[in-house]
């Protein structure tokens, strides 16, 4: 999500596979038969309470094509409305942070965001917007 002032939102959570806390863009999966945009809309609302009137597909990617057939679709959400998050039980410790988009991109460049989907989505948006 990016608001009219150029802010975005990150979600932070402990990732047991790495035994570390990580900041990421709002993201999540869905059943194979679910349209990716519907999954993105649901995950944004669940994790941040944000809904958006405007959605733009930024890219499709395979984050680790040597070990998985996972496909990701990354969207830009704009024209935002704010409400209550709908966290799942496994997301009880989720942290949400609003910050300038430029600061999130700087977190990628300094190695503070290491999730591949987050890195690629933020850097693509930076390139598109000249940030």
N, C-alpha and C positions, 0 to 999 in steps of 0.2 A: 504493500500500500504506500502511496505517496499523496500527501495532502497539498493544498493550494500554496502553502508556505514552503514547500520543499522538504517536509519532514517525512520520515518513514518510521516503521515499527519493527523491532526485532523481538524475538522470543528467546529466552534463555532457559536451558534445562540441563540436568545431569544426563549424560549419555553413558550408560553402563558398559557399552562395548569398549569405550575408551577410558572409563573411570575418570571422567572429567566433565566440568560444566562447560557448555558451549552456547554462544549466541548464534542465531540463525534467522533467516527470513521466516515468516509464518509458512508452514508447509505441512503436508501430510498425505497419506495415501487414501486409496479407495478401492472398491471392488473393480475387477477388470471390465465389467459391463457399465460402469458409471462414467458418464461424460466428464472429461478432465476439468472443464470449467465449473461444473457443479461441485466437484470435490474441492476445488480451490476456494469457491465461495463458502462452502461449509467450514473448511479449515480456518479461513480468515475469521469468520464469525465465532467459531469455537474458541480459538486461541486469543483473540484480541477484542472481540465484541464489535468489530468493524464490519460494515457492509459497504458495498460500492455500487454506484450506478454505472460506472464505465470500466470495462475490462478489456485489456489488450493482450493478446498472446505475444510474448517476447521470443520464446524459443521452445523447441523440443530437444531433449538430450537423453543420452544414456550415460548415467554417472559412472558406471564401472562395467563396460561391455566385455571385459575379459573374464568376469566371474558372475555376471548377472544379466538377465534380459530386461531389467527394470527400465522403464521409460518415464521421463519426467517432463511435464509441461509447466513452464514458468510464465505467470501472468503479471501484468502491472494493473493494480487496482487504483482507480481515481474517483473523484467526486464522492468522497467518503461520508458516511454517517456513522455515528458512534452509539453503542449500546453496551449491554452486559455480555461478557464472555460466557461461553457454555462449555467449560473445561470438562474433559472426560476424567474418569477416576485416575488414570495413569498420568494425567497432566496436573495433578494437584499442586505440585511445586513449581509450575511454570512461572517464569518472570517475564514481564512485558516492559519494553523500553521504547519510548518515543525519542527520536533524535534526528538532527538534520541528515538528509541523504548523503551529503558530503562527508559527514563524520562516519557513517556506516561504511562508505567506500574506503575511507582511511583505515577503518578497522580491518578490512580485507587486506589492504596494502601492507599493514604492520603485522599481519599474521594472527590477529585476534579473532577473525572469523575464518574457519578452516573447512566448513561444510561446503562440498563442491557445488550443490545447487544454489546456496546462498552466495558464494563467491561469483559464480558465473552470472546469476541474475543481477546482482548489484553492479558488476563490472560492465555488463551489457547495457544496463540502464545509464551508467555513467557515460559510456561512449555515445549513446543516443542523445543524451541531454547536455553533453559537453561539461560534465562535472569533474 
